[in-house]
Amino acid sequence: MAVKILIKRIVPDEKAKKLSVLLRQLRTLTTNQEGYISGETLTRFDKPGENLVISNWQSADNWRAWVISKERTEIQEKIDELLGTKTEYEIYKYV
């Protein structure tokens, strides 16, 4: 069953450039993962610095395999350290 993953981050202006580099690395790796369909990155219009990534996967198992992979974990730790907070994830399924 296909799922959508919502990934939320608060990004201060002074950290946006460094984060952009890490996100590009993550996106490049993600596109080669089994079950990955597509993704998009949005910035909230009325709250600057609030970002949302919507990632589409063929299954929750595909997403889980990617989220715990060593290559992803290494980059995600750098992101959380840079932002000083944990990234939030929400998994939604189609009904």
PyRosetta script that sets phi, psi and omega in degrees:
from pyrosetta import init, pose_from_sequence

init()
pose = pose_from_sequence("MAVKILIKRIVPDEKAKKLSVLLRQLRTLTTNQEGYISGETLTRFDKPGENLVISNWQSADNWRAWVISKERTEIQEKIDELLGTKTEYEIYKYV")
pose.set_psi(1, 128.0)
pose.set_omega(1, -179.4)
pose.set_phi(2, -66.7)
pose.set_psi(2, 146.6)
pose.set_omega(2, -180.0)
pose.set_phi(3, -134.0)
pose.set_psi(3, 156.5)
pose.set_omega(3, 172.5)
pose.set_phi(4, -114.4)
pose.set_psi(4, 135.0)
pose.set_omega(4, 178.0)
pose.set_phi(5, -111.2)
pose.set_psi(5, 125.5)
pose.set_omega(5, 175.5)
pose.set_phi(6, -101.2)
pose.set_psi(6, 124.9)
pose.set_omega(6, -178.5)
pose.set_phi(7, -118.8)
pose.set_psi(7, 116.7)
pose.set_omega(7, -174.6)
pose.set_phi(8, -111.4)
pose.set_psi(8, 135.8)
pose.set_omega(8, 177.5)
pose.set_phi(9, -142.2)
pose.set_psi(9, 145.9)
pose.set_omega(9, 171.0)
pose.set_phi(10, -103.7)
pose.set_psi(10, 123.4)
pose.set_omega(10, -173.1)
pose.set_phi(11, -122.2)
pose.set_psi(11, 106.5)
pose.set_omega(11, 174.8)
pose.set_phi(12, -62.8)
pose.set_psi(12, 146.0)
pose.set_omega(12, -177.8)
pose.set_phi(13, -50.9)
pose.set_psi(13, -42.2)
pose.set_omega(13, -175.1)
pose.set_phi(14, -70.2)
pose.set_psi(14, -11.5)
pose.set_omega(14, -179.6)
pose.set_phi(15, -110.1)
pose.set_psi(15, -3.0)
pose.set_omega(15, -174.8)
pose.set_phi(16, -61.8)
pose.set_psi(16, -40.0)
pose.set_omega(16, -177.2)
pose.set_phi(17, -66.8)
pose.set_psi(17, -46.4)
pose.set_omega(17, 178.5)
pose.set_phi(18, -64.0)
pose.set_psi(18, -39.2)
pose.set_omega(18, 178.9)
pose.set_phi(19, -64.7)
pose.set_psi(19, -39.2)
pose.set_omega(19, -179.0)
pose.set_phi(20, -56.8)
pose.set_psi(20, -40.5)
pose.set_omega(20, 178.7)
pose.set_phi(21, -62.7)
pose.set_psi(21, -46.3)
pose.set_omega(21, -179.8)
pose.set_phi(22, -65.1)
pose.set_psi(22, -40.0)
pose.set_omega(22, -179.7)
pose.set_phi(23, -66.9)
pose.set_psi(23, -35.4)
pose.set_omega(23, 176.7)
pose.set_phi(24, -64.4)
pose.set_psi(24, -40.6)
pose.set_omega(24, 177.3)
pose.set_phi(25, -62.0)
pose.set_psi(25, -45.5)
pose.set_omega(25, -179.1)
pose.set_phi(26, -63.2)
pose.set_psi(26, -44.5)
pose.set_omega(26, -178.9)
pose.set_phi(27, -62.9)
pose.set_psi(27, -40.6)
pose.set_omega(27, 179.1)
pose.set_phi(28, -61.5)
pose.set_psi(28, -43.9)
pose.set_omega(28, 178.5)
pose.set_phi(29, -68.5)
pose.set_psi(29, -37.9)
pose.set_omega(29, -177.0)
pose.set_phi(30, -62.1)
pose.set_psi(30, -39.8)
pose.set_omega(30, -175.3)
pose.set_phi(31, -62.5)
pose.set_psi(31, -17.9)
pose.set_omega(31, -179.7)
pose.set_phi(32, -98.5)
pose.set_psi(32, 6.0)
pose.set_omega(32, -176.2)
pose.set_phi(33, -85.9)
pose.set_psi(33, 143.3)
pose.set_omega(33, 177.2)
pose.set_phi(34, -60.4)
pose.set_psi(34, 129.5)
pose.set_omega(34, 176.9)
pose.set_phi(35, 89.2)
pose.set_psi(35, -6.3)
pose.set_omega(35, 178.6)
pose.set_phi(36, -72.8)
pose.set_psi(36, 132.5)
pose.set_omega(36, 179.9)
pose.set_phi(37, -105.7)
pose.set_psi(37, -57.9)
pose.set_omega(37, -177.3)
pose.set_phi(38, -167.1)
pose.set_psi(38, 172.3)
pose.set_omega(38, 177.1)
pose.set_phi(39, -160.1)
pose.set_psi(39, 158.7)
pose.set_omega(39, 176.2)
pose.set_phi(40, -147.0)
pose.set_psi(40, 150.3)
pose.set_omega(40, 179.5)
pose.set_phi(41, -116.2)
pose.set_psi(41, 129.7)
pose.set_omega(41, -178.0)
pose.set_phi(42, -124.2)
pose.set_psi(42, 148.6)
pose.set_omega(42, 172.2)
pose.set_phi(43, -114.3)
pose.set_psi(43, 131.2)
pose.set_omega(43, -176.8)
pose.set_phi(44, -65.8)
pose.set_psi(44, 130.2)
pose.set_omega(44, -175.3)
pose.set_phi(45, -65.4)
pose.set_psi(45, -44.3)
pose.set_omega(45, -173.7)
pose.set_phi(46, -94.1)
pose.set_psi(46, -1.5)
pose.set_omega(46, 178.7)
pose.set_phi(47, -139.2)
pose.set_psi(47, 87.7)
pose.set_omega(47, 180.0)
pose.set_phi(48, -54.3)
pose.set_psi(48, 139.3)
pose.set_omega(48, 178.9)
pose.set_phi(49, 93.3)
pose.set_psi(49, -12.5)
pose.set_omega(49, 177.7)
pose.set_phi(50, -92.9)
pose.set_psi(50, 117.2)
pose.set_omega(50, -175.9)
pose.set_phi(51, -115.2)
pose.set_psi(51, 150.3)
pose.set_omega(51, 178.5)
pose.set_phi(52, -136.9)
pose.set_psi(52, 128.7)
pose.set_omega(52, 172.7)
pose.set_phi(53, -108.3)
pose.set_psi(53, 130.6)
pose.set_omega(53, 175.2)
pose.set_phi(54, -111.5)
pose.set_psi(54, 115.6)
pose.set_omega(54, -175.7)
pose.set_phi(55, -115.8)
pose.set_psi(55, 129.1)
pose.set_omega(55, -177.6)
pose.set_phi(56, -107.6)
pose.set_psi(56, 130.5)
pose.set_omega(56, -176.2)
pose.set_phi(57, -131.2)
pose.set_psi(57, 152.7)
pose.set_omega(57, 178.6)
pose.set_phi(58, -67.0)
pose.set_psi(58, -30.2)
pose.set_omega(58, 178.7)
pose.set_phi(59, -155.4)
pose.set_psi(59, 160.5)
pose.set_omega(59, 175.8)
pose.set_phi(60, -64.4)
pose.set_psi(60, -32.9)
pose.set_omega(60, 178.4)
pose.set_phi(61, -64.5)
pose.set_psi(61, -39.7)
pose.set_omega(61, 176.1)
pose.set_phi(62, -60.5)
pose.set_psi(62, -45.3)
pose.set_omega(62, 179.1)
pose.set_phi(63, -62.4)
pose.set_psi(63, -47.5)
pose.set_omega(63, -178.3)
pose.set_phi(64, -60.3)
pose.set_psi(64, -41.0)
pose.set_omega(64, 178.4)
pose.set_phi(65, -60.6)
pose.set_psi(65, -40.8)
pose.set_omega(65, 178.9)
pose.set_phi(66, -70.6)
pose.set_psi(66, -43.8)
pose.set_omega(66, -174.0)
pose.set_phi(67, -66.1)
pose.set_psi(67, -26.9)
pose.set_omega(67, 179.6)
pose.set_phi(68, -98.8)
pose.set_psi(68, 0.4)
pose.set_omega(68, -179.2)
pose.set_phi(69, -66.2)
pose.set_psi(69, 149.8)
pose.set_omega(69, -178.4)
pose.set_phi(70, -60.6)
pose.set_psi(70, -44.1)
pose.set_omega(70, -176.9)
pose.set_phi(71, -63.6)
pose.set_psi(71, -37.8)
pose.set_omega(71, 178.5)
pose.set_phi(72, -74.1)
pose.set_psi(72, -42.8)
pose.set_omega(72, -178.3)
pose.set_phi(73, -58.8)
pose.set_psi(73, -40.5)
pose.set_omega(73, -179.9)
pose.set_phi(74, -61.3)
pose.set_psi(74, -44.7)
pose.set_omega(74, 179.6)
pose.set_phi(75, -71.6)
pose.set_psi(75, -40.6)
pose.set_omega(75, -179.0)
pose.set_phi(76, -62.0)
pose.set_psi(76, -37.8)
pose.set_omega(76, 177.2)
pose.set_phi(77, -61.9)
pose.set_psi(77, -39.3)
pose.set_omega(77, 177.6)
pose.set_phi(78, -64.8)
pose.set_psi(78, -40.1)
pose.set_omega(78, 179.1)
pose.set_phi(79, -63.2)
pose.set_psi(79, -49.5)
pose.set_omega(79, -178.8)
pose.set_phi(80, -63.3)
pose.set_psi(80, -37.9)
pose.set_omega(80, 177.9)
pose.set_phi(81, -65.4)
pose.set_psi(81, -44.3)
pose.set_omega(81, 179.3)
pose.set_phi(82, -60.0)
pose.set_psi(82, -45.3)
pose.set_omega(82, -175.9)
pose.set_phi(83, -83.0)
pose.set_psi(83, -17.5)
pose.set_omega(83, 179.3)
pose.set_phi(84, 74.6)
pose.set_psi(84, 18.6)
pose.set_omega(84, 179.5)
pose.set_phi(85, -154.6)
pose.set_psi(85, 157.9)
pose.set_omega(85, 178.1)
pose.set_phi(86, -78.0)
pose.set_psi(86, 141.2)
pose.set_omega(86, 174.9)
pose.set_phi(87, -71.7)
pose.set_psi(87, 140.4)
pose.set_omega(87, 179.4)
pose.set_phi(88, -97.4)
pose.set_psi(88, 139.2)
pose.set_omega(88, 178.6)
pose.set_phi(89, -126.0)
pose.set_psi(89, 142.0)
pose.set_omega(89, 173.0)
pose.set_phi(90, -135.7)
pose.set_psi(90, 134.8)
pose.set_omega(90, -179.9)
pose.set_phi(91, -111.1)
pose.set_psi(91, 127.4)
pose.set_omega(91, 179.3)
pose.set_phi(92, -121.8)
pose.set_psi(92, 142.7)
pose.set_omega(92, 174.9)
pose.set_phi(93, -112.8)
pose.set_psi(93, 158.0)
pose.set_omega(93, 178.0)
pose.set_phi(94, -77.4)
pose.set_psi(94, 143.5)
pose.set_omega(94, 178.3)
pose.set_phi(95, -117.2)
pose.dump_pdb("model.pdb")
